[in-house]
Amino acid sequence: MKKWTLIFGALVIGPPLLAEAKPAPNLAYQNYGRGAELSAKKKWPEALEKFQAAIDLNPAYIDAYIEWARASVMAGHRREGLEKLAAALPLARNPADAERLSREQMSLADIFYTNETFQRYQNGLNYLSLERAGSAVDALEKALQTEPDNVAVLYAYGRALQAEERKKEALSAFERAFALSEANRELRMDLAEALLAANPERALKLLAPILEPLSERVAWLHAQGLASLKKSKEAVEFLRLA
């Protein structure tokens, strides 16, 4: 008798539980909408709570991830915002969603919070163009003091260090920048090139997602990586077919 009671109970209790789960997408949308309203009023902490509630209810809600990241960056927490977008990438259900997430990551990575930081960054770029790498390093280090997670500044800093032949420090700067914005194609190539001698396997892995469409520089870097692994024949054949 107890056995049948349990089975009967499961049959009775089951449908209401399933019925309660169905409105989750609607609740997710409601939280998302409320988050958008709060963002419009620049109430970032409250908006973040609502966007997170939407994500909790619908873990594949790409729009909620994007708005969470935007609110986080506007609240002054760039790293957290970029990490949120990176976490959403594996959940993208189609190439269009993946592309949206990548574009958003690149956009938020380069936002400047202050004119002072932007001016220091511009000074660094100007010094680089004048081949004054030491002055560029100084200017970009000052920019990083105020915005340590700005990918544009980190990337330029790595290039300036590279121009000064400070290879280990340049690699570190590239790694920091890439961890925040894997969607940046140029940064990916520079990081791969910096790794060719010490870690050709990782360099090739970095290049793999951008082999199509194949650019001349990516082809050259890929061939160099193969050659570093003593696969010269494969490198020559790759360049022949490129």
C-alpha positions in Angstrom: 0.0 0.0 0.0 2.8 2.4 0.8 4.5 1.7 -2.5 1.4 2.7 -4.4 0.8 5.7 -2.3 4.3 7.0 -3.2 3.8 6.4 -6.8 0.4 8.0 -6.7 1.9 11.0 -4.9 4.6 11.3 -7.5 1.9 11.4 -10.2 -0.1 14.0 -8.4 2.9 16.2 -7.4 4.8 15.9 -10.6 2.6 18.0 -13.0 2.3 21.1 -10.6 6.1 21.1 -10.3 6.6 21.1 -14.0 3.9 23.7 -14.4 5.8 26.0 -12.0 8.9 25.6 -14.1 7.3 26.7 -17.3 7.0 30.5 -16.5 10.8 30.7 -15.9 11.5 32.2 -19.4 8.8 34.8 -18.8 10.2 35.6 -15.4 13.6 35.9 -16.9 12.3 38.4 -19.5 10.6 40.4 -16.7 13.8 40.6 -14.7 15.7 41.6 -17.9 13.2 44.3 -18.6 13.4 45.7 -15.1 17.2 45.6 -15.3 17.0 47.6 -18.5 14.8 50.2 -16.8 17.3 50.5 -13.9 20.2 50.8 -16.3 18.5 53.7 -18.1 18.4 55.4 -14.7 22.1 54.5 -14.1 21.2 52.4 -11.1 23.9 49.9 -11.9 24.0 47.7 -8.7 20.2 47.2 -8.9 20.3 46.6 -12.6 23.1 44.0 -12.1 20.8 42.1 -9.7 18.0 42.0 -12.1 20.1 40.9 -15.1 21.7 38.2 -12.9 18.2 37.0 -11.9 17.3 36.7 -15.6 20.5 34.7 -16.2 19.8 32.4 -13.2 16.3 31.7 -14.6 17.6 31.3 -18.2 21.3 30.5 -18.3 21.4 30.8 -22.1 19.9 34.4 -22.1 22.6 36.1 -24.2 21.0 39.5 -24.0 21.1 39.4 -20.2 24.8 38.6 -20.2 25.5 41.5 -22.5 23.5 44.0 -20.4 25.0 42.6 -17.2 28.5 43.2 -18.7 27.6 46.8 -19.8 26.2 47.6 -16.4 29.2 46.2 -14.7 31.6 48.2 -16.9 29.6 51.4 -16.3 29.7 50.7 -12.6 33.5 50.7 -12.9 34.0 46.9 -12.9 35.4 46.3 -16.3 37.2 43.0 -15.6 34.0 41.4 -14.2 32.0 42.6 -17.2 34.5 41.1 -19.6 34.7 37.9 -17.7 30.9 37.6 -17.8 31.0 37.8 -21.6 33.7 35.2 -21.8 31.6 32.9 -19.6 28.6 33.4 -22.0 30.6 32.5 -25.2 30.3 28.7 -24.7 26.6 29.1 -24.3 26.0 30.8 -27.6 23.6 28.7 -29.6 24.6 30.0 -33.0 27.4 32.0 -34.7 25.4 35.2 -34.7 25.2 35.1 -30.9 28.9 34.3 -30.6 29.7 37.2 -32.9 27.5 39.6 -30.8 29.3 38.5 -27.6 32.8 39.0 -29.2 31.9 42.4 -30.6 30.6 43.5 -27.2 33.7 42.2 -25.5 36.0 44.2 -27.8 33.8 47.3 -27.4 33.7 47.3 -23.6 37.4 46.4 -23.4 38.5 49.7 -24.8 36.2 52.1 -23.1 38.0 54.9 -21.3 36.7 56.1 -17.9 38.6 59.4 -17.8 39.9 61.9 -20.4 43.2 61.9 -18.5 43.8 58.2 -19.1 42.8 58.6 -22.8 45.3 61.4 -23.2 48.1 59.4 -21.7 47.2 56.5 -24.0 47.3 58.9 -27.0 50.6 60.2 -25.9 51.9 56.6 -25.7 50.7 55.9 -29.3 52.3 59.1 -30.5 55.6 58.3 -28.9 55.4 54.8 -30.5 54.9 56.3 -34.0 57.9 58.5 -33.4 59.9 55.4 -32.4 60.4 56.8 -28.8 59.6 53.5 -27.1 60.9 54.6 -23.7 58.7 57.6 -23.6 55.8 55.5 -24.8 56.3 53.0 -21.9 56.3 55.8 -19.4 53.1 57.4 -20.8 51.3 54.0 -20.9 52.4 53.0 -17.4 50.7 56.2 -16.2 47.6 55.3 -18.1 47.5 51.9 -16.5 47.7 53.4 -13.0 44.2 54.8 -13.5 42.8 52.0 -15.7 44.7 48.8 -15.2 42.1 46.7 -17.1 41.9 48.8 -20.2 42.8 46.4 -23.0 43.7 49.2 -25.5 46.2 50.5 -23.0 47.6 47.1 -22.1 48.0 46.1 -25.7 49.8 49.4 -26.6 52.0 48.9 -23.5 53.0 45.4 -24.6 53.9 46.8 -28.0 56.0 49.6 -26.4 57.8 47.1 -24.2 58.4 44.9 -27.3 60.0 47.9 -29.1 62.3 48.3 -26.1 63.3 44.6 -26.4 61.8 43.8 -23.0 60.3 40.6 -24.3 59.2 38.9 -21.1 57.4 42.1 -19.9 55.8 42.5 -23.3 54.5 38.9 -23.2 53.1 39.5 -19.8 51.2 42.6 -21.0 49.9 40.8 -24.0 48.7 37.9 -21.8 46.9 40.3 -19.4 45.2 42.0 -22.4 44.2 38.8 -24.1 42.7 37.3 -20.9 40.2 40.2 -21.0 39.5 40.3 -24.8 40.1 37.1 -26.7 38.1 38.4 -29.6 40.8 40.9 -30.5 42.4 39.4 -33.7 45.5 41.7 -33.8 46.2 41.1 -30.2 45.8 37.3 -30.7 48.4 37.4 -33.5 50.9 39.5 -31.5 50.6 37.2 -28.6 51.1 34.2 -30.8 54.2 35.7 -32.3 55.6 36.5 -28.9 55.1 32.9 -27.9 56.6 31.3 -31.1 60.1 30.7 -29.7 59.2 29.6 -26.1 55.8 27.9 -26.7 55.1 27.1 -30.4 52.3 24.7 -29.4 50.3 27.4 -27.7 51.1 29.8 -30.5 49.5 27.4 -33.0 46.4 26.9 -30.8 46.0 30.7 -30.6 46.1 30.9 -34.4 43.8 28.0 -35.1 40.5 30.0 -34.7 41.7 32.7 -37.2 43.0 30.5 -40.0 39.9 31.2 -42.0 39.8 33.6 -43.7 43.6 33.2 -43.9 45.6 36.4 -43.9 49.3 36.6 -45.0 50.5 37.3 -41.5 48.5 34.4 -39.9 49.9 32.1 -42.6 53.4 33.2 -41.9 53.0 32.8 -38.1 51.4 29.4 -38.5 54.3 28.2 -40.7 56.8 29.6 -38.2 55.1 27.7 -35.5 55.3 24.4 -37.4 58.9 25.1 -38.2 59.6 25.7 -34.5 58.2 22.2 -33.8 60.6 20.8 -36.5 57.8 20.3 -38.9 59.4 22.1 -41.8 57.8 20.0 -44.5 54.4 20.7 -43.1 55.3 24.4 -42.9 56.4 24.5 -46.6 53.3 22.6 -47.7 51.0 24.9 -45.7 52.5 28.0 -47.3 52.3 26.4 -50.7 48.6 25.8 -50.3 47.8 29.1 -48.5 
